[in-house]
Amino acid sequence: MPRLSRRGLLRSVVAVTSASGAAACSGQDRAVRVAVVWSADELAQFRAVLRGFPGAPVRVTSTGEDIDAFLNARRLAGTSPDVAILPRPGLVTEYARRGWLAPVLPTATYRSPTGLTELLTYRGVGYGVWVKAAHKSLFWHLPSRLPERPDTWDALVGLTRRLGALAVRGAGPAPLAVGAADGWVLTDWLENVLADVTTPEEYDLLARGEADWRERPVQAALLRLADLWGTPGAFPGGGRRALLTQFQESVIQVVHQREAVMVFGADFARGVARAFGRDGEEPATFRFPAANAADEPPLLVGGDAAVAFTGSDRGVALVQWLTETASFAPWRQAGGYLSPDLSVPLREYADGPTGDLARELHAAASPRFDLSDRLPSPFTGTDGVGIWRIMQDFFADVTAGAPPAGAVNRTTALLAAAAQDTERGR
């Protein structure tokens, strides 16, 4: 059975489409070629955006989750696209180092959150621009099932224990759903806790591979997770079933099957919730809680960046056009699109919940970018390897009742070894 990814419920391995919805053979030679990881609704909305591009026609290829492998193969074949939308800033700097990319600049009015632009630079030159953001510090729930939302980490743990005890007796649903079959879900948990227990400087050192994964901040974060994930009755069917559950299914367990009360997930969970919700009840959200109610809760962001490949002036023109405020207006109006451009007025979000998330992004003093997406490719993780696999093994240990201290020590040793191997490989 094919695995679902965070990019959509129905993904084809390679789907070639025209931005106008019709690929005319006479126009393909002059079309701007774009490679994206998006599929399903995201791909359809991006097509609608590209209809407004005033230059050449645009032809879009949906590559599947592993866009890096796709682009490497195209490079070897001499058929690189003009533009790619990349889900990890580490790919931008890696391709720039190899000489694959042309420098690009956003329009004069474009303004991304503090620190994010620097992630797309190499030797002081910008090689990418953010075109889509993701808010990755949210818990989703149905208001009827969770009238009081936890505002601290300890409150979340206490709620999980109370609901877990009821679930063990068969007197209620499990407190949490988690799509642990998708390793990125578990790294998002870890990164939110790391954002709460580290300074921005400590967090950045880990992302750059300049800190030891065996030191106190990582151990403290993992101990927190072990305390929560090891709660009896925490997940529908227990930890073993959670490791077979993908992200979309975990959302469905909350909004449709009602097997769990809460699910942690990014803003794109709303599309799944809308598609599979029942009884007309809209899901609500609360922020990933900090240890202290007085502290600002962590705000983890992800994003997709547009790059242009060397030799393509049309690609550079398209990337810059994508940073104009009006370019993504069709997607903002349709809903489900969070702009990384802080100059976009909040009133332009027709979707109220997404507008609320945009307001949080605008107000955040120091949002942290998804740490695993910043790590070098062998460490960043894909299915069955890297940090994703290490976190899945940790989840399996603590949900099976392994002593937290031992599980944490094993996991930090594996993380440190993976970081060292990656550095030696580079």
Secondary structure, DSSP 8 states (H G I E B T S, - for coil): ----BTTBSS--SSEEEETTS---HHHHTTSEEEEES--HHHHHHHHHHHTT--SS-EEEEE--S-HHHHHHHHHHHT---SEEEES-HHHHHHHHHHT-EE-----TT----TTTGGGGEETTEE--EEEEEEE--EEEE-TTT-SS---SHHHHHHHHHHHHHHHHTTSS-EEEE--TTSHHHHHHHHHHHHHHHS-HHHHHHHHTT-S-TTSHHHHHHHHHHHHHHTSTT-STTHHHHHTT--HHHHHHHHHTS--EEEEE--TTHHHHHHHH--TT---EEEE---SSTTS----EEEEEEEEEETT-HHHHHHHHHHTSTTTTHHHHHHS--B-S-TTS-GGG--SHHHHHHHHHHHH-SS-EE-HHHHS-HHHH-BTTBHHHHHHHHHHHHHHTT--HHHHHHHHHHHHHHHHHHHHHH-
